[in-house]
Amino acid sequence: MARDDEPIIEVRDLTAGYDDVVILEHVSFDVRRGEIFVILGGSGSGKSTLLKHMIGLDEPSSGSVVIDGADIVVAEGDARREILRKIGVMYQSGALFGSMTLAENVRLPLEEYTDLDGDEIELIARMKLELVGLAQFTGHLPAEVSGGMQKRAAIARAMALDPKILFLDEPSAGLDPITSAELDALIKRLARSLGVTFIIVTHELPSIFAIADRVIMVDRRTRGIVAEGDPRRLRDQSDNPWVRQFFRREPEAQPA
């Protein structure tokens, strides 16, 4: 369970889309400090759109995203950089630089955003890789390690600046069931041992049931949140038949 009911992220009345297409409309929810919070939904539901707006990559049509007391939507300059220092992001592909070793990839944020010397940066990079079980692979290129290891290295890079919040976009995508389960266990261990808040976008049901303290489900038909809470309770007790259907992996009924 989450350590604290205090919100670390407050999304209020968020409306977002691209060009003239509205994807999410008047969305509001909180993420509690220290919890593993999962955003889920069907294809095209707006999961990744929501994540991009939460981390400040895109600007909403209206609404606010308050991160640890400051609204990233309106923040500029040093105030915005201060917010961004509190978050780390792992993109779906891992987005590691192929010409750099795993340690060099983790060093990048430290070289960009700190005044630490080279030895200190190297030590921190190795410590972050050790945290995710890659202590023996610091000198390897991304192409020389497995897909699961690349995801772990991307998490290590996202943790480089000791953020309070980690955003993971489809962390289990492309992984076999065993590797995916190992990644789930790592996420749970990091959340509990470091007290980091995780926001994870996924539709992988085994991972959702394994790690989520709480979920929200977004739906393209309503352009908003159709369910919120414990995933097992939603599977078994939701009064929304589509929500139950999603969690039980049941196909839509075909017309006679």
Secondary structure, DSSP 4 states (H G I P E B T S, - for coil): --S--SEEEEEEEEEEEETTEEEEEEEEEEEETT-EEEEEESTTSSHHHHHHHHTTSS--SEEEEEETTEETTT--HHHHHHHHTTEEEE-TT----TTS-HHHHHHHHHHHH----HHHHHHHHHHHHHHTT-GGGTT--GGGS-HHHHHHHHHHHHTTT--SEEEEESTTTT--HHHHHHHHHHHHHHHHHH--EEEEE---HHHHHHH-SEEEEEETTTTEEEEEE-HHHHHHH-S-HHHHHHHHTPPPPPP-
